Amino acid sequence: MSSTDHKIPVSVLIPAKNEESNLPACLESVSRAAEVFVVDSQSSDRSCEISEQYGANVVQFHFNGRWPKKKNWSLDNLPFSHDWVLIVDCDERITPELWDEIAQVIEQNEKDGYYLNRRVFFLGKWIRHGGKYPDWNLRLFKHKLGRYENLSTEAVPNTGDNEVHEHVVLPSQAGYLKEDMLHIDFRDIYHWLARHNRYSNWEARVYYNLLSGQAEDGTIGANLFGDSVQRKRFLKKIWVRLPFKPLLRFILFYILQLGFLDGHAGYIYGRLLSQYEYQIGVKLYELQKFGGQLNQNTKEPTSEKTPQSVG
């Protein structure tokens, strides 16, 4: 039996909603796992059918607008058969080389979790610069020990039912794997824009919470001398207070972090990140103006003119 035929004792968790374009390649890439769960949010496309064709266990998640979101709910409720869980988004791929490394560290059992590095592809090109690589995410861990942090974003509508930019909190120190996972979205720019419109609601709430001095209990925390994720969180505390963030985001990505080396795709990506930062800023202003809520005022604006009587 070859190494590619051997099932690795890990449970894969894939959150999904209307992902029929991405799921076949994703599920194919995790075929070496002994167990695969696709946690779906009432998809209207063929996501569930495709998942079942690949032998995955399909579970429906119904979000009630409150904590927990999909991944934490899954970690609390799914009947995992193995100690280790691997979190994989539908637009991500686990390479054979990464599977070999995962099998090795699970067998060695020296850590309780591992960070995976992602290669982000955009318009068919690996975005290697602009601060997009390395891109460390804690995705492999013992499911009884790890949970996603709570950044208190549930009150903002249209942020989705899934933890996207939240990070896993693990009580012990995690290791780092050498092989990369791939982030390849088979959908078009329309979906990229729609997704980041939703993400900007989430980011605006995170900015608002940071500026409001919300406590960091239950989060990974911000630490200049911590791991790469904690350092980013520390720098974000400074970033949220800077002016001209859309312009600064482009300069940082495209010039200072050498995004121009990624060609036309790098330029487009940098412009879109600048636009994304502007969306976050506008929605942050909206939150500040309406007391921590996006504008839910349903009253029609009143005219300053006094209505004239008729007759």
Stockholm file with secondary structure:
# STOCKHOLM 1.0

chainA/1-311         MSSTDHKIPVSVLIPAKNEESNLPACLESVSRAAEVFVVDSQSSDRSCEISEQYGANVVQFHFNGRWPKKKNWSLDNLPFSHDWVLIVDCDERITPELWDEIAQVIEQNEKDGYYLNRRVFFLGKWIRHGGKYPDWNLRLFKHKLGRYENLSTEAVPNTGDNEVHEHVVLPSQAGYLKEDMLHIDFRDIYHWLARHNRYSNWEARVYYNLLSGQAEDGTIGANLFGDSVQRKRFLKKIWVRLPFKPLLRFILFYILQLGFLDGHAGYIYGRLLSQYEYQIGVKLYELQKFGGQLNQNTKEPTSEKTPQSVG
#=GR chainA/1-311 SS CCTTTSCEEEEEEEEESSCTTTHHHHHHHTTTEEEEEEEESCCSSSHHHHHHHTTCEEEECCCCSSSCCHHHHHHHHSCCSSSEEEECCTTEECCHHHHHHHHHHHHHCCCSEEEEEEEEEETTEECCSTTCSSCEEEEEEETTTCEECCCSCTTSTTSCSSCSSCCEECSSCCEEEEEEEEEECCSCHHHHHHHHHHHHHHHHHHHHHHHTTCCCTTSCCCCTTSCHHHHHHHHHHHHTTCSCHHHHHHIIIIIITCGGGGHHHHHHHHHHHHHHHHHHHHHHHHHHHTTTSCCCCCSCCCCSSCCCCCC
#=GC SS_cons         CCTTTSCEEEEEEEEESSCTTTHHHHHHHTTTEEEEEEEESCCSSSHHHHHHHTTCEEEECCCCSSSCCHHHHHHHHSCCSSSEEEECCTTEECCHHHHHHHHHHHHHCCCSEEEEEEEEEETTEECCSTTCSSCEEEEEEETTTCEECCCSCTTSTTSCSSCSSCCEECSSCCEEEEEEEEEECCSCHHHHHHHHHHHHHHHHHHHHHHHTTCCCTTSCCCCTTSCHHHHHHHHHHHHTTCSCHHHHHHIIIIIITCGGGGHHHHHHHHHHHHHHHHHHHHHHHHHHHTTTSCCCCCSCCCCSSCCCCCC
//
